[in-house]
Amino acid sequence: MPAGRSLSLRLVKLQPAWLIAALAGFVLLFFGNSALSLLLAGVALFILGMRYLESGFRAFTGGALERWLAACTNRLWKSLLFGGVTTALVQSSSLITLLGIAFLSAGLISLTAGIGIVFGANLGTTTGAWLIALVGLKVDLSQIAMPMLVLGVILERTKAASWRGWGQVLLGIGLLFLGIDQMKLGFTGMDAGLDLSAYAVSGWQGLLFYAALGTLATVLMQSSHATLMITLTALASGQLGYTAALALAVGANLGTTVTALIAAFSANNAGRQLAAAHIAFNLVTAIVALAILPSLALLVDTLAGWLGIGEQALTLKLALFHTLFNLLGLVLMLPCIPLLVRLLQRWLPVECEPDQELALQPRSRALYLNDAALVHADTALRVLQQELAHLASLSHRVIAAALYLPAEFARDMAASQNLDHRLSIPPLAAREDADALYHQHIKGVYADIIAFRSRLDCELLPAQQQQLMDDMLSARDLVEAVKAAKHLQDNLRKHIDSQRPALREGYRQLREQGRATLSLLARSSADAGVPGERWSAELAQELQMFRAGFERRLHEQLRSQELDGWQATSLLNDLNYLMEIGNHLRAAHAMIYTRAALRAAE
């Protein structure tokens, strides 16, 4: 099986008894009808070849996907071209649609660019029909497939990801060719024993029946290309009528919407917007194409005459029809894209982090992680980065609450004026419990990050493996910083109202240094133009200076008996907790926001 996460979405999970019965039925069919067994084997090889092509495509993008997308999708026409070309290369519009949903879910592209990619993919899928009609049904493809398969197996077993990707591409193309050849042999062998054309349904009922059949076949095989391949080979062998083949092609296009619909359930609202656009395009195109099918068929005959396509070259005319009705969809839907974008953004607004007091918020969970992003390593790592920024924001606010910092500071930590005034002792009603906030806002998000990481089974390049490791360490650093704040609050709660001025003053200084640390980190994350190393060095120096001054004052207060040994050790322990908070946040910040700044600079 090809490496990486399969894009095939299983629609029906068979119970063991049904599965055994289905397998037994297939075995009987294989032994009872050799022509049918060749046909089914050809379909299986074709679908398997597409899976290898999908895996090979993912192996080439590496970490450059974001820059590539930015260059190729900053205009609508570029997005259309990108969708068409990539679909022509990998021969899978479903793959490109699922990747488009993943790109949009991860924030790599805009909704307009995503719609352009999906619309272009619908046009790009027509190249498969032309290749099969022009070459696949007239050449002995098995002779071409054999060396590709041998070379593909050799390359796929290499350690280098790029060579392994080439091996998967060659295996995919070889299996596609072998599948086409087996289907041709299967339909040829069925001529004597079974005539499917005898069961043809005529009229509008027939058109609807064959369109529904094409949709069902695409849903079951998760490949409109496989449905078109069967349609073309059946048409070439005379087993299927021309008009029925046209309706099947329309239904095959419509069937790809089910893949997008299923993917939308595991995506965020941004991904659902694109899935809805894809469904709208294919639904409108299918309805219009079926409604004017006789006129489209007449136009195909006229264009075929101009292009020198013979009257009986039905497979080429089917490929021409497939291209025409997808072009019709583009003509109908392109002017509607601005309106479609506005409607989708209104109906499916993208989630954002709530801006209210932590105690008033419901239990926090991951905002950006979704299974749709798992289809590609780059999109998975991007949403993980976004979720880390969300976790960092929550962590900063929980730490601020643990230190009893004012609510107005927690709302705008980057504002320098918040550092000017001396912290006062907050009233009891304003003191939030850090342990409760940890379980309410940190633990759930961190659990979602861990679960997302466990589901990520894409093949990662060495740089991506290092980035994933850094991201998980950053998440742990953020959680450890919050846990240190919880420990600090235990003593802070006891001593913030102490009758001893020195003890009260010591905890005020710890709180103010915590405020300064959070403010510095907030300002550094907001200022992408300043190198992250400078902020990190500045914070490290500030923490060292504070520690040295705090410990010196503590020893002086011990000598003057302003503090006893018990109170001094409490302050020293909480000083260490404050240092842990600063160092953990500094390490996480360096990973999260420095990488974000570098990405923005590129």
N, C-alpha and C positions, 0 to 999 in steps of 0.2 A: 504493500500500500504506500502511497506517496507520503512523505514526511509533512509535518505541519498540520494545522487544523483544517479538517475537511469542511468545505463550504456547502456540502450537501445537507439539506435540512430534512430529517426524516419525518414525514407527515403521519405515518401510521406505525405504531409499535405492535407487532404481531405477538400474540401469546404463544408460548412454546408449542401447544398442540396445533394451532393454525400454521405455525411456521413449519412444523414437520410435515403437515399435510401439503403445504405449498411446495416444499422441496421435493416431496414424493411425486407430486403432479408434474413438476418440471423434469424430473428424471424420466418419467413415463413418456412425456412429450419428446424428449431428446432421443429415446430409443425407438419411439413409434413413428416419428416423422423427421427424417434427416434434413429436409429442406427447412422446416420450422426451427430445428435446432441450430442450423447455420444462421438463420435470421436473428434468433435470440442471442446467440453468441456474438454476432456482429454488433448488436445494440450494446451488449455488456462491454465489449472491447472499446467501442466508441466512447461510452460514458467514462470508462476507466482512463482512457487517453486524455479526456478533458480534465480529469482530476490531476493528472500528472502535469498538464500544461499550467493549471492554476498554481500548483506548488512551485513549478519552475519560475513562473512570473514573480512570485513573492520573493524568491531567492535573490533577484537582481536589484531590488529597490534599495535594500540596506537602509542606512541612515539618511540618505539623500532625498528621500521621498518628499519631505516638506518643502525643500527648495525647488524641487522639480515641479511640484504642484503649484507653488506660488508663481513660477514662470509660465506654466501652461494653462492656468485657469484665471488669470487676472482680467480677461475679457470673455464675453459670452461666446464669441466665435472660436476662441482658443479652447474653451471648455468643450464645445461641440466637436472640434477636431480631435481633442484629447480622448473623448469618449469613443469616437468612431475608430480612431487608429488603434487604441489599446484593445478594443473589442475585436477588431480585425486580426490583431496579433495573437491574442489568446483564445479567440473563437468561443467566447462565453460572455454574453451580455449580462447573465445573472451574476457572474463574478464581478464585473465592473460595477453593476448596480449595488451589490453588497459592499464593495470597497468604497463606492461613493457615499453610502450611508455611514460607513465607518469613518471616512474622512470628515464628513460633516459633524458627526457625533463628537469627534475629537477636536473640532474647531480648526481643522487644517484648511478648510475651504469655506466659502460663503454659500448660502442657499442658492443664489443665482448660478454660481459656478457648478454646484452639485446638480442642479436641474439641467444645465448645459451638458454635463458629462452623461447623465442618464439618457437624455434625448439623443445625443450623439451615439451612444451605445446601441440604441434601437436601429439607427442607420448602419452602424458598423457590423451588426449581426448579419446583414444581407450579403456580406462578402462570402460567408460560408456557403450559402446557396449557390452563388456563382462558381466558386471553386469546385463544388461537387458536380454541378451541371456541366461545367466546361471540361474538367479533368477527371474527377473521381469516377464517373460512370463510363469513361472511354479508355482508361489506362489500367493496366494490371498493377494496382497499387501495392499488392503484396510483395512484388519484387523490389519496390522502393522501401517498403516498411522494414524488411528483414535487416539490412545493414544499420538502419537507424536504431532498431531495437538493441542490436548487439552493442553498438557504440554507446547508446544511452545507458545500458546496464553497467558498462565499464566506467563511464564518467560519474554515474550516480554513486558509486562506491568510493569515490575519492573523498578526502577530508576537506578540501577547500570548498567553501559554500558556493562560490561562483561556478566552479566546474560541476559541482553536484546539481546546480540549477540548470546548466546546459544539458546535463544528462537527463534530467526530468523533462525538459522541453523535447529532446529527441525521442524519449520514450513515449511522451504524449502524442507527438506527431505520428510516430510509427504505429501506435495502437489505434489512432484515428484512421489511418490508411488501411490497416488490417481489418478494422471493424467495417469500413465501407465495402471492402472487397468481400467480406463474409456475408453482408446483407445483400449484395448483388447476387451472389451465388444462391442465397436462400430464396430470394424472389424468383430467380430463374428456375430453380428446382420445383417451385410451387405451381408453375404454369400448367403442367399436365394434370395434377391432382386436385387443384382448388382454383376456382376463378372468383376472386373477391368482387369483380365488377358486376357479377350476377346479383349481388346483394346491395347494389347502389340504391340510394334514396334520392328522389328527384324533387324539384320545386324548392320553395322557401324552407319547407321542413327539412329537406336534405342539407341546405346550406347551414341551417342552425345545428343540425345533428353533427355534421362534419366539423364545424367550428368548435362545438362542445367536445368532440372527440379529440381534436388537436389540443385543446386546453387541458383535458384530462391527461393525455399522454405526456405533455410537458410537465404537469404537476407531479406525476408519478416518477418520471425519469429525471426531473429537475434540470432539463436541458431542452431548450427550443431547437438547438442545432440537431439533437438526436431525432426529434420529431420531424424536422425538415428532411433529415437524411432518409428516414423511413418513407416519408411522403415522396421524395424524389425517386428513390429506387422502385417504389411501388408504381409510380407513374411511368417510369421508363420501361418497366416490365409489362405494362398494360393491365396491371391488377387494380388500378385506381383511375377513375375518370378525371378529366382536366378540371372541371368546375369544382368537383369534390376536393381536389388537391389545393385549389385556391382557398377554399373555406378552411381547410386544415391548416394552411399557412397562417391565416388570420388568427385561428384559435391558438396556434403555437405561440404567437406573439403575446396573446392575452394571458396564456398560462404562466409566463414569467413574472406576472404581478404577484402570484402567490408566494414566490420566494421573497420578494420585497415585503409583503404583508407579514410573513412570519418573522423576518429580520426586524421589522418595526417593533414587535413586542419586546425584544431585548435591547432596543436602542433607547436613547433619550428623546426628548421632543424634537430636537434638531434633526436626528435621524428619521423620526416619524414624518417630519415635513417632507423630506425627500422621497420617502416611500410613498406618501400620498401623491406627490407630483408624478411619480412613475406610474402609479395606478391610473391616475387621471389621463395621462398621455395614452397609455395602451388601451384603456377603455373607450376613450373618444375615438381613437384611430380605428379600433375594431368595429364599433357601431357604425361609423361613417362608411368604412370599407365594405361591410356586409350590405349596408343599405344601397350602395351604388355599385355593387359587384358586377352586374352586367355591363355598366358603362366602363368600369376599370378594365374588364376583360377585353372590351372593344378597343380601348386605348392601348392595351398591351399588344393586341394584334397589329394595330397601326404602327406603333413604334418598332415592333419586331420586323415589319416589312422594311422600314427605313434603315434598320440596323443590319439587314441581311440575314435575319434569323428565319429559318425555314418554317413553313406552316405546321409541320409535324414535329418540330423541335420543341416538344412540350416542356421538357425539363428546363430549357433555357428561357422559355416564356414564363414558367413559374418563378424562376429566379428574378426575371424582370418585373413581374407582378409584385414579388416580395419587396423589391426596392421601391417601386412606385407607391405602394400604400404606406410604407414608412416615411417616404418623402411627403406624402399627403399629411401624415400626422405632424411633421415638422412645420409644414405650411400653416396648418390649423392652429398649432399650439405656440409657436414662437412669438406671435404678437401678444399672446396672453400671459407671457412670463412675468412682467411687472405686477399685473393684477393677481396672478397666482401666488407670487411671493408675499404680497401684502395679506392675502386671505389666509395663507398657511401660517404666517407669523402671528396673525390674530387668533386663529383657531387653536394653534399648538404653540403657545409661547414657551420660550426656552427658560428652564429653571435658573434661578439665581440665588445667591446666598442671602438669607433673611437678615434684615437690618433692624434688629430689636434686641432688648435685653436677653442675655443667655437664659436666665431663669424662666422667661416667658415663652421661649421657643419650645416647640416639640422636640422629641428625641432626634438628634442629628444622625443622618446616615449619608453615605457617599452621594455627592451631587453629579459627578462626571463619569463614574465607572459604569460601563454597560457592556453586555456581551457582544454587541455589534462591533465594538472596537477590537475584539479578540481575533478577528479574521486576519489581521496584519500586525506585525511586530511594531511598526512605527506608530500606528494609531493607538495600539495598546499602551505603549510607553508615553505617548502624548497625553492621553486621558489620565494616566497615572500621575504625570507631572501636575496636571490641573488639580487632581484630587489632593496631592501633597500640599499645594498652595492653599486649598480649602482647609486641610487639617492644620496647617501652620496658622491660618487666621483664627481658627477655633482655639488652638493651643494658646496663642497670645492672649486671647480674651479670657480664657479660663485662668491663666496665670495672673492676669491683672485682677480678676475677681478674688483669687486666692490671697493676693497681697493687699486686699481691701483698697484698691486704687479707685478713684472716682469714676462714675459711669461716663462722664463726659470725656475723660481720657481714653477709656476703652473704645469709645465710638470713633475717636480720631487720634490715634497714637502718634502719628507723624507730625502733629501740630506742635511746634517748638514752644509756644506760649504755655503749654501744659506743664512745662518743667520749671516755670518761674516761681510758682507759689509753693510754700511749705505744706507738706501733707498734714492734715489734721486727723484726729481719731474719728472714724466713722461711727454713726449710731448703730445700735444693734440690728435694727431693721434693714440696714444697707449691707450687712455682712453675709455674703453668700458662702455656702459650704463647698469647698473645692472637690471633695470626694464625690458629692452628688453631681456636680457639674462634669466631673471626669466620666462618670457612668452615663450621664445624659448626652454628652456631646463628643467625647473623644473615643471612648471604647467602641462604639458602634461604627464610626468611620474607619478606625484602625482595623476592626474586624473585617469590614468590607474590602479594605486594601489587601489584607492577607488572603482573603477568599479569592479576590480577583487575580492575585499573583499565582495562586494554586491552579487556576483555570487557564493560565497563559501557557499554551504548549506550542506556540510558533517557534520555528527555528530562528535563533538569534545569532547575529554576528558577534565577534568578540567585543567590539565597542558597545553593542547593545546589551550584552551580558553584563558588562561593567556598569553601564547606566542603570540597569535594573537593580544590581546589587547596591549601587549608591542610593537609589531611590528608597529601597527597603531600609537601608541604614538611616536615611533621613527621617523616615516615618518613625523608626524606633527612637531616634534622638528626640523627636517632638513629644512622643509619649513619655519618655524618661524625664524630659523637662517638666511636664505637667505633674508627674509623680513626685518629683523633687519639691514642686510648689505645694503639693498636698502635705508633705512632711513638714515643710516650713510653716504652713498655716497652723499645724497642731500647737506649736509653741507661740506663734503670733497671737492666736486666739486667747491664750492664757495670759500673756504679758503685755498686750497692747494697752491695757488699762491699768498697768502696774502703778503702785504708789511710789515706786523708786524712779526718780527722774532719769537716772542713767540707763536703766533698763528700758524704759519707755522710749528714750532718745535713740538707743541702739536699734530698736525695731523700726523706728521711724526712718533711720538712715538705710536700713536694709530695704525697706519699702521704696524709698526714693531711688536707690540704685537699681532696683528692679524696674521702676518706672523709666529711668534713663536708658536701661538696656532695651526694653521693649520699644521705646521711642526711636532709638538709633536704628534698630532692625526695621521698623516701619518706614523710616525715612530712606533707608538704603534700598528697600524693595520698591519704593515709589520712584527712586531716582536711577533709571536704567543707564544713564550716561556715565555714572561713576563706577569704576571697576570694583567688583565684589571683594577683591583681596584688600583694598584700602579700608573698606568698612570692617572687614573681619579683623584686620590688624588693629584698627582703632578701638574696637570693642575689647579685644584681648588686652590691650594696654590699659584701657580704662578699668577693666575688672581687676587687673594686677595692682594698679595704683589704689583702688578702693580697698582691696584686701589688706594691703600693707598698712594703709592709714587706719583702717578699722581695727586691726589687730594691735597696732601701737596704742590707740586710744583705750582699747580694752585692758591692756596691761597697766596703763596709767590709772585707770579706774579701779583696778584690783589693788594696786599699791595704796591708793587713797581711800580704799574701803568704800567706794561708792557702789561697788558690786561685790557679791561674795562669789566663791568658786563655783557654786551651783549655777548661779545666774550667768556667769561668764562662759561656762561650758555650753549652756543653752544657746547663747549668742554665737559662739564659735561653730557649733553644729549647724545652726541656721545660716551662718555665713557660708559654710561649705555647701549647703543646699542651694543658696543663691548662686554660688560659683557654678554648681552643676547646671542650674537653669541656664545661665549665660552661655556656658560652653556647649551644652547640647543644642541650644537654639542657634548659636553661631555656626556649628557644624552643619545643621540642617539647612540653615539659610544659605550657606556657601554653596551647597549642592543645588538647592531649588532655584534660587533667584539668580545666581550667577549663570546657570545654564540658560535660564529664560532670557537674560540680558544678551547672551551670546547669540541666541536664536533670533532675537529681535534685530541685532546688529547685522546678521546675515541677510 
